[in-house]
Amino acid sequence: MRLKELEGNLQQVDGFEQPKVLLEQYATSAHIASHMVYSMQQAFDDVKDKIVADFGCGCGMLSIGCGMMDAGQVISLDIDDGALDICQNNVNEFELDSTIDLLNVNIVEDNILMKYLSERKLIDTVIMNPPFGTKKNKGMDIKFLQQAISVAQNTVYTLHKTSTRDYVIRKAEELNCNVEVLAELRYDLPKTYKFHKKETLDVQVDFIRCELKS
């Protein structure tokens, strides 16, 4: 599938109906999601026929992108039932039921599941757009990163605020990863919550690849 076709398809994915501010629920745009998934496959062969986990999958934008790029299996994890309901509807709409499985789980606190996934060596690649750790979620981005690296056998692809780049890279390197910033993106954050004063806000975000050292 070509990049333009992938982005066009992802534009049809339904987003949050009532996003929860405490979970920092912002939809990943079709433009960013398509470029992430396309780069993962075309540059690194990390999607096709691989078992991919989408951490904090929300409405399923990244999961569906991976499914369209012929992932062997996608495991989509999120703490929010409402988001998973929308995600399941999106999965059904794109007829990816046989490829994408959804799990309602607290990624940060469910150490039993994370330990299981790590020990069974089930996950080849993790993809995620984690909470950036604003409001009452300080440090949540790094907690997601730690869990992702703990279960991935090969690579983790993740988005983080560019302003935290040095800290994120240092943490990933401490967890035995080679780290590469693949792109610096402009995350166009629409007015979603009542406390937002501007209609849109551009946030500089890094698209980062963490490859586990052998």
C-alpha positions in Angstrom: 0.0 0.0 0.0 1.3 3.4 -0.9 1.6 6.2 1.7 -1.0 8.4 0.1 -3.5 5.5 0.1 -2.7 4.6 3.7 -3.3 8.2 4.8 -6.5 8.5 2.9 -7.8 5.3 4.5 -6.8 6.4 8.0 -8.8 9.7 7.5 -11.9 7.5 7.8 -11.1 6.3 11.3 -13.5 7.7 13.9 -12.0 9.6 16.8 -13.0 10.2 20.5 -16.6 11.2 21.2 -15.9 12.5 24.7 -12.2 12.6 25.3 -11.0 12.3 28.9 -8.5 15.0 30.0 -7.0 12.9 32.7 -6.0 10.3 30.2 -4.7 13.0 27.8 -6.9 11.6 25.0 -5.9 13.3 21.8 -6.4 11.5 18.5 -3.2 10.8 16.4 -3.8 12.4 13.0 -4.1 10.3 9.9 -1.1 12.3 8.5 1.2 11.5 11.4 0.0 7.9 11.9 0.4 7.0 8.2 3.9 8.4 8.0 4.8 6.5 11.2 3.6 3.2 10.1 4.8 3.6 6.5 8.3 4.4 7.7 8.3 1.5 10.2 7.7 -0.9 7.4 9.5 0.6 4.4 12.7 1.7 6.2 13.0 -1.1 8.8 10.6 -4.0 8.0 9.1 -3.8 11.5 5.4 -4.3 10.6 4.7 -6.8 7.9 4.1 -10.3 9.4 5.2 -9.0 12.8 3.3 -9.1 16.1 2.8 -5.5 17.0 1.5 -4.0 20.2 -0.2 -0.6 20.2 0.2 0.9 23.8 -2.6 3.3 24.6 -4.4 2.5 21.4 -7.3 4.9 21.9 -9.6 4.7 18.9 -7.2 2.6 17.0 -5.5 4.9 14.5 -2.0 3.3 14.8 -3.4 -0.2 15.2 -5.5 0.0 12.0 -2.5 1.5 10.2 -0.4 -1.5 11.1 -3.2 -3.8 10.1 -3.3 -2.2 6.7 0.4 -2.6 6.3 0.0 -6.4 6.8 1.1 -6.8 10.4 0.8 -10.5 11.3 -1.1 -9.6 14.5 -1.9 -6.4 16.3 -2.6 -6.3 20.1 -4.3 -3.0 21.0 -4.1 -2.1 24.7 -6.0 0.7 26.4 -7.3 1.5 29.9 -10.5 3.2 28.7 -13.6 1.1 27.8 -15.1 3.9 25.8 -12.1 4.3 23.6 -11.9 0.5 23.0 -15.6 0.5 22.0 -14.8 3.1 19.3 -11.6 1.2 18.4 -13.6 -2.0 17.9 -16.1 -0.3 15.7 -13.2 1.1 13.6 -11.6 -2.4 13.4 -14.9 -3.9 12.3 -15.5 -1.1 9.7 -12.1 -1.8 8.1 -12.6 -5.6 8.3 -9.5 -6.2 10.4 -11.1 -8.3 13.0 -8.9 -11.3 12.3 -5.7 -9.2 12.7 -6.4 -6.8 15.6 -7.2 -7.9 19.2 -8.2 -5.5 21.9 -7.3 -5.6 25.6 -8.6 -3.4 28.4 -5.6 -3.0 30.6 -3.7 -0.5 32.7 -0.4 -0.6 30.9 1.5 1.2 33.7 0.2 -0.8 36.6 -0.5 -4.3 35.3 2.9 -5.7 35.9 1.6 -9.3 35.7 0.5 -8.8 32.1 3.7 -7.0 31.2 5.8 -9.7 32.8 3.8 -12.4 30.9 4.3 -10.6 27.6 8.0 -10.1 28.3 8.7 -13.7 29.3 6.7 -15.2 26.4 8.5 -13.0 23.9 5.3 -12.4 22.0 5.8 -8.9 20.8 8.1 -8.0 18.0 7.3 -4.2 17.8 5.6 -1.7 20.0 4.1 1.4 18.6 2.6 4.2 20.7 1.6 7.8 21.1 1.7 7.9 24.9 0.4 10.6 27.3 3.0 13.4 27.3 2.9 13.6 31.0 1.1 16.9 31.4 -1.6 17.9 34.0 -1.7 15.2 36.7 0.2 12.6 34.6 3.7 13.7 35.2 6.2 11.1 34.1 3.6 8.9 32.4 5.4 9.1 29.0 8.5 7.5 30.6 6.4 4.8 32.3 4.9 3.9 29.0 8.3 3.8 27.4 9.7 1.5 30.2 6.8 -0.9 29.8 7.1 -0.9 26.0 10.8 -1.6 26.1 10.3 -4.4 28.7 8.0 -6.4 26.3 9.3 -5.6 22.9 11.7 -8.1 21.4 13.0 -5.8 18.6 11.8 -2.2 18.5 9.7 0.5 20.1 8.3 3.4 18.0 7.0 6.3 20.1 6.1 10.0 20.0 7.5 12.4 22.7 7.6 16.2 23.0 10.7 17.5 21.4 11.4 19.5 24.5 12.0 16.3 26.4 14.2 14.7 23.8 17.5 14.5 25.7 15.7 13.0 28.8 13.8 10.4 26.7 16.9 9.3 24.9 18.9 9.0 28.1 16.1 6.9 29.7 15.9 4.6 26.6 19.6 4.1 26.5 19.6 3.2 30.1 17.2 0.5 29.2 19.6 -1.0 26.7 18.4 0.6 23.5 20.0 2.2 20.6 17.9 5.4 20.0 17.3 7.3 16.8 15.0 10.4 16.3 13.5 9.6 12.9 11.6 12.9 12.5 10.6 16.1 14.3 6.9 16.5 13.7 4.4 19.3 14.2 1.5 17.8 16.2 -1.5 20.0 15.4 -3.5 19.7 18.6 -7.1 20.8 18.0 -9.2 22.6 20.7 -10.5 19.6 22.6 -11.1 20.6 26.2 -12.7 23.6 27.9 -9.4 24.9 29.2 -8.0 25.2 25.7 -8.0 28.8 24.7 -6.8 28.5 21.1 -8.5 26.7 18.3 -5.3 24.8 17.5 -1.9 24.4 19.1 1.2 23.2 17.4 3.3 21.0 19.6 6.8 19.9 18.4 7.0 16.1 18.7 9.8 13.6 18.0 9.1 10.3 16.3 11.6 8.1 18.0 12.8 4.5 17.3 14.3 2.5 20.1 16.0 -0.7 19.0 16.9 -3.2 21.7 20.5 -4.2 21.8 21.1 -7.9 21.4 
